[in-house]
Amino acid sequence: MKRDTIEPDQTMIPISHQCELLGLSRSSFYYEPSGENEFNLTLMRRIDEEFTKHPFYGARRMKARLRNQGYWVNRKRVSRLMRLMGLAAIYPKPRLSWNGSDHKVYPYLLNGLTINAPDQAWCTDITYIRLAQGFVYLVAIMDWHSRYVLAWELSTTLDKGFCLDAVRQALQISKPKIFNTDQGSQFTSTDFTGLLEKHDIKVSMDGRGRVYDNIFIERLWRSVKYEEVYLHDYVTIAEARAHLAAYFHFYNEERLHETLGYRTPHEMYFGTSASLVPAEAMV
């Protein structure tokens, strides 16, 4: 964000409180653009777009695709940038959350399960969001039945904190019977699984490398990228947050989904008019 929005030397209000009032994390205020050069940032944009279209591309195929587009790169550079973005080439899907070395693996509970009502199952995932001179990460909590996005958060790092914050926001609205994640370290941490179990929520985890175990949130990322992110060049995190807030409001309240019988996620989740949405759902 622009430093002229918050001036630590011209106000008696602490930086932490100003960030809270503006709906920003402290990391957003102290964020500095990544140290990658302009060419690498351009490559990362192209990699992001190709992964969104072809989530099965690994480093070898990505290198070939970039070369076909006129970017003369070697596999070593592509692999490094994919790791930086959190995209693991050995998996057939973008992996923005890395598995911990020692963690409990919970079974996948959604296989063959008929989900026909809100709050039977929620899911979550993380995606890469580009800025003009850097990038941030986005996590979202979605209701599996209605596709309603209950909460979302941005972060400059892939730590578990912003994922926990998003879950706490979502739990202010309701709670699911099952919560599905991938096996990333953010989601396999005892803090994360412990928070769910504290609320008597069953933990479900995708199988390693199984693209379709969390398919609905993968579709959400494609919508977010093509209908919002790729149409703008966010300069600051504050700008990205404002645009994404407007998009998620549109996605929940106005965007008609063919698979939902041309109803909105809000109509499917609440079954009421938009004016009755809890304030927490609008964040």
matplotlib code that plots the C-alpha trace (Angstrom):
import matplotlib.pyplot as plt

x = [0.0, 1.1, 2.9, 0.9, -2.1, -0.6, 2.0, 3.7, 5.3, 2.2, -0.3, -0.6, -2.6, -0.4, 0.3, -1.3, -4.6, -4.5, -4.1, -7.0, -9.2, -8.3, -8.8, -5.1, -2.6, 0.6, 2.5, 0.6, 1.9, 5.5, 5.3, 8.1, 8.0, 9.8, 13.4, 12.8, 13.8, 11.3, 11.9, 11.3, 8.1, 7.0, 7.7, 5.8, 2.8, 2.9, 3.5, 0.4, -1.7, -0.6, -1.2, -4.6, -5.4, -3.4, -3.1, -1.3, 1.8, 5.1, 8.4, 9.4, 6.2, 6.1, 9.6, 8.6, 5.4, 7.3, 9.9, 7.1, 5.9, 9.3, 10.8, 14.2, 14.4, 15.9, 14.3, 16.3, 14.8, 11.3, 11.6, 12.9, 10.1, 7.5, 8.8, 8.7, 5.1, 4.3, 3.7, 5.0, 5.9, 5.6, 1.9, -0.8, -2.2, -0.9, 0.4, 0.7, 0.8, 3.6, 3.2, 4.9, 7.5, 5.7, 2.0, -1.1, -2.8, -6.6, -8.7, -10.6, -14.2, -16.0, -15.6, -19.0, -20.7, -23.9, -23.7, -27.1, -27.2, -25.1, -22.5, -22.2, -18.7, -16.4, -13.1, -10.1, -7.1, -4.4, -3.6, -1.0, -2.1, 0.2, 0.9, 2.6, 5.9, 5.5, 2.9, 0.8, -1.2, -4.9, -6.8, -10.5, -13.1, -15.9, -19.1, -19.0, -22.8, -23.5, -20.1, -20.5, -17.2, -17.5, -14.1, -10.8, -7.5, -4.3, -0.8, 2.7, 4.0, 2.8, 2.6, -0.4, -1.5, -3.7, -5.3, -6.3, -7.6, -9.8, -11.2, -12.0, -13.9, -15.9, -16.8, -18.4, -21.0, -21.6, -19.6, -19.5, -19.6, -16.6, -13.7, -11.6, -8.1, -5.0, -2.0, -0.1, 1.8, -0.6, -3.5, -1.8, -0.4, -1.7, -2.9, -5.1, -6.5, -6.8, -9.0, -11.3, -11.5, -12.1, -15.3, -16.2, -15.5, -14.3, -11.0, -10.8, -7.7, -7.1, -5.1, -1.6, -1.7, -5.4, -6.7, -10.4, -10.6, -11.0, -12.4, -14.9, -12.3, -10.0, -12.9, -13.2, -9.6, -10.1, -13.1, -11.1, -8.2, -10.1, -12.9, -10.9, -7.1, -6.1, -8.2, -6.2, -2.7, -2.8, 0.0, -0.5, -1.9, -4.6, -5.7, -5.7, -7.7, -10.3, -10.7, -11.0, -13.5, -15.7, -15.3, -16.2, -19.3, -20.2, -19.4, -21.5, -24.4, -24.8, -22.9, -25.3, -23.9, -25.1, -24.4, -26.6, -29.6, -28.6, -28.9, -26.2, -24.1, -25.9, -29.3, -28.1, -26.4, -28.8, -32.0, -32.7, -32.2, -28.8, -29.8, -29.9, -26.3, -24.3, -21.8, -18.9, -19.8, -19.1, -15.5]
y = [0.0, 3.6, 5.0, 8.3, 6.3, 5.6, 8.0, 6.7, 10.0, 12.2, 10.5, 9.2, 6.2, 3.0, 1.4, -1.8, 0.0, 2.0, -1.3, -2.8, 0.2, -0.2, -3.9, -4.6, -6.9, -5.3, -7.3, -5.4, -2.1, -3.2, -5.1, -4.3, -5.5, -8.7, -8.7, -10.4, -8.5, -7.4, -10.4, -12.9, -11.1, -11.3, -15.0, -15.5, -13.8, -16.1, -19.1, -18.2, -17.8, -21.1, -22.9, -21.5, -22.8, -26.0, -27.1, -30.3, -28.5, -29.4, -27.5, -29.3, -28.5, -25.0, -24.3, -25.5, -23.4, -20.3, -20.9, -21.2, -17.8, -16.2, -16.4, -18.2, -19.8, -22.9, -25.5, -24.4, -20.9, -22.1, -24.6, -21.9, -19.5, -22.2, -23.0, -19.3, -19.1, -22.3, -24.3, -27.8, -29.4, -33.0, -32.5, -32.3, -29.1, -25.8, -26.4, -23.2, -25.1, -27.5, -30.6, -30.8, -33.5, -34.9, -34.6, -36.6, -37.4, -37.4, -39.4, -37.9, -37.9, -36.5, -39.4, -40.7, -38.4, -36.7, -33.1, -31.5, -28.8, -25.9, -26.5, -30.2, -29.5, -26.5, -26.4, -24.2, -23.5, -20.9, -19.2, -16.7, -13.2, -11.0, -7.3, -4.8, -5.3, -8.4, -10.9, -12.0, -15.1, -15.5, -18.1, -18.6, -20.7, -22.0, -23.9, -27.0, -27.2, -23.5, -22.3, -19.4, -17.8, -17.4, -15.7, -14.9, -13.3, -12.0, -12.6, -11.7, -15.1, -18.7, -19.1, -20.6, -17.3, -15.9, -19.3, -19.5, -15.9, -16.9, -19.9, -17.9, -15.4, -18.1, -19.7, -16.4, -17.2, -20.9, -24.2, -27.3, -30.9, -31.6, -29.3, -30.4, -29.2, -30.4, -31.7, -28.4, -27.5, -24.6, -27.1, -30.0, -28.0, -28.8, -25.2, -25.6, -29.1, -28.3, -25.3, -27.4, -30.3, -27.8, -26.9, -30.6, -30.4, -33.5, -32.9, -34.2, -34.1, -34.5, -37.4, -36.5, -35.1, -35.7, -32.8, -33.3, -33.8, -30.0, -29.2, -26.5, -24.2, -24.8, -23.5, -20.5, -19.6, -19.7, -17.3, -15.0, -14.9, -14.5, -12.2, -10.0, -10.4, -10.6, -7.5, -5.3, -4.5, -4.0, -1.7, -2.1, -4.8, -2.3, -2.0, -5.7, -6.1, -3.5, -5.1, -8.6, -7.5, -6.1, -9.2, -11.6, -9.6, -9.9, -13.6, -14.3, -11.9, -11.4, -14.0, -16.6, -20.1, -22.5, -25.5, -23.9, -23.6, -20.0, -19.0, -17.1, -18.7, -16.4, -17.7, -21.3, -20.8, -18.5, -18.9, -15.2, -11.8, -10.2, -7.6, -10.4, -11.5, -11.3, -8.5, -11.0, -12.6, -9.3, -9.0]
z = [0.0, -0.4, 2.6, 2.3, 3.4, 6.8, 8.2, 11.3, 12.1, 11.7, 14.0, 17.5, 16.4, 16.4, 13.1, 14.2, 15.0, 11.7, 9.8, 11.8, 10.9, 7.2, 7.2, 6.4, 8.1, 9.4, 6.8, 4.1, 5.4, 5.7, 2.4, -0.1, -3.7, -4.4, -5.4, -8.7, -11.8, -14.4, -16.7, -13.9, -12.8, -16.5, -16.5, -13.3, -14.8, -17.8, -15.6, -13.5, -16.6, -18.1, -14.8, -14.5, -18.0, -17.7, -14.1, -15.1, -16.5, -14.9, -15.2, -18.4, -20.2, -18.8, -20.1, -23.6, -23.5, -22.5, -25.2, -27.8, -26.6, -27.2, -23.7, -23.9, -20.5, -19.1, -16.9, -13.8, -13.9, -14.5, -11.6, -9.2, -10.1, -9.7, -6.3, -5.4, -6.5, -4.6, -7.7, -7.3, -10.7, -9.4, -8.8, -11.5, -9.9, -8.6, -5.0, -3.0, 0.3, 0.9, 2.9, 6.3, 6.8, 9.9, 10.1, 10.6, 7.2, 7.5, 5.1, 2.2, 3.4, 0.3, -2.0, -3.0, -0.4, -1.5, -0.6, -0.9, 1.8, 3.0, 5.8, 5.0, 3.8, 3.4, 1.5, 1.3, -0.9, -1.6, -4.9, -6.2, -6.9, -9.0, -8.3, -10.6, -8.9, -6.8, -5.6, -2.6, -1.7, -1.4, 0.7, 0.6, 2.5, 0.4, 1.1, -1.1, -1.8, -2.6, -3.7, -1.3, -0.3, 3.5, 4.1, 2.4, 3.4, 1.7, 2.9, 1.7, 2.9, 2.9, 6.7, 8.4, 10.1, 7.3, 6.8, 10.5, 10.3, 7.4, 9.2, 12.3, 10.1, 8.5, 11.8, 12.8, 10.1, 10.7, 10.8, 8.6, 9.4, 7.2, 6.3, 3.3, 2.6, 0.7, 2.5, 2.7, 5.8, 6.6, 6.7, 8.3, 11.2, 14.6, 15.0, 11.9, 12.5, 16.2, 15.5, 13.4, 15.9, 18.7, 16.9, 16.4, 12.6, 10.8, 8.9, 5.4, 3.2, -0.6, -1.8, -2.9, -6.4, -6.9, -9.0, -8.5, -4.7, -4.3, -7.7, -6.8, -5.3, -8.3, -10.4, -8.1, -8.7, -12.5, -12.1, -9.8, -12.2, -15.5, -14.3, -12.0, -11.5, -15.2, -16.0, -13.6, -12.6, -8.8, -7.7, -3.9, -1.6, -0.5, -4.2, -4.6, -1.4, -2.5, -6.0, -4.6, -2.0, -4.7, -6.8, -4.0, -3.3, -7.0, -7.0, -3.9, -4.5, -8.3, -10.3, -11.7, -11.7, -14.4, -12.2, -9.4, -11.8, -12.6, -8.9, -6.9, -4.1, -1.7, -2.7, -2.4, 1.0, 2.8, 0.8, 1.5, -0.1, -0.2, 2.5, 5.1, 4.6, 7.9, 7.9, 8.3, 5.0, 3.2, 4.4]

ax = plt.figure().add_subplot(projection="3d")
ax.plot(x, y, z, "-o")
ax.set_aspect("equal")
plt.show()
